């Protein structure tokens, strides 16, 4: 029995219950969104690791639906912001309004103060609007004038961008990209999955009064984060993570091809991100400790936006670089 008078057996059963709730949430979203299991799992990993995610994919691949489903499943406030070239930072953050009766200014919150924010087509807004998210994503607060305002403890930004439309878009700077814990690329569903999507939509049209998805609470998510962060990872695996990141900075020590392909490697933020996400993934899957498989599974979405290819890497994708990286760095 611990100091709070809770038996260890009871505490273990509580933890298992929380894992089941997250597993049930994942299954419920997968039943609602066919063909995007990888996206859904990565979104939940980011949620457990207290991070943000950038999603790239063609229109109509359920990116918005997935974001709404997660917010609904954890009973959180959700707001979708359509990023456009004429958007202003105050449209996100809020603004100070002069109250004549009180003879002073009062701050009116913007949509950024919700729990889950969908920044739709983030690369359509200019740099000053994109930079308005930097402080919010890193420090969970916004500053207006001389006053700072705290954001909710459960706070997550899901940003989307279209991979084919380049006209009227603004490339996200490296500092902005690095704020995203993961960069997930969404692909088309398979033939079988698309056939299931047709049936799913028909069923919804026939039964429009579906039950709400709410499965867990914000407090349970925060508790799950604490439990996931305590999951065991061996010192050998920590060394493995450091070796992977060092191989992006000094590729010539590991492989001649990597040395030609990589211009700039990942920062220590990538090292911490891999460990946090591997723990979250292991906990979400019900595993008792982190394995090399967990680290390799999260490597692609974590490193995809943190490695800058060289001019010699023409025709070589970042996915190919990361795959090669995982091949040349020895697993302990």
C-alpha positions, 0 to 999 in steps of 0.5 A: 500500500502506498502513502495515499492508501491505494493498493498497488493492485488497485492502482494497476487496475486503474492504469489498465482501465485508462489504457482501455479507454484510449484503445476504445477511443482509437477503435471508435475513431477508426470505425468512424474514419476508414483507411486512416489507422496510421493517422489516427494512431499518430494523432493519439500519440501526439495527444499523449506526448503533449505535442502538435501535428502537421498533416499533409494530404490531398483534399477529402482524406478525412483530416478535418473529420479525424481532428473533430473525432478526437475532440469529440472523443475526449469531450474537448473544445474544438475550433477550426480556423481556415487560414487565408492570405488576409488572416490577421494575428488578432483573428487567432489570438484575440484583441483588446477592446476598449470598454467605455463603462469601465474606461479601460481595455478588456482582452477578448479571447480568440479561437486559439484558446480552445483545447484542440485547434485545426489550423486548416491549410496553414501554409495559405496564411502569411508569416506574421500569422504563422508566427502568431502560433509559435508562442502558443505551441511552445509555451501554451500562452499568448502575449498581447501588449504587456500581458500574457494569457495562459492557454488550456492545459490540454492544448493541441494544434493540428495543422493541415496543408495541401501537397499540390497547390503551391500558388498563393501559399507560404512555405512554413519556416524551419522554426515553425516546422520544428514546433510540430512534434510530428509531420504525418503524410496521409495517403489514399485509402485502398480499394477495399477501404474505399468500398467500406467508406461507401457503406459507412456513408450510406449507413450514416445517411440512413441513421443520422441520429448517431450516438456521440463519440465521447469516451474519455475526459480531459482529466483522464488524458492528462493522467494518461500522459503522466503514466505514459511518461513514466514507461521504462526505456533502457539506457541502450535504447536511449543511446540508440536514439542519440546515435540516430540523431547524431547520424543526421548531423554527422552522416559521413561517420555512418554512411557515404550515401547519407553524407551526400543526401543530408545538408542539415540534421535534427536538433536535440528536440528530435531526440526528446521527441522520439523518446516521448513519442515511443513511450506514448506509442508503447503505452497506447498499445498496452506494452510495458516498456519501449522497444526498438520497434516503437522508436523506428515506428515514430522515427519517420513522422518525427524526422521527416520535417527536421532533416534538410536534404542537400542539393545532391539528394535530387530525386531522393525523398526524406522518407528514403533518407530516414529509411536508410538512416534506420538501416545503417544505425545498429540496433542495440 
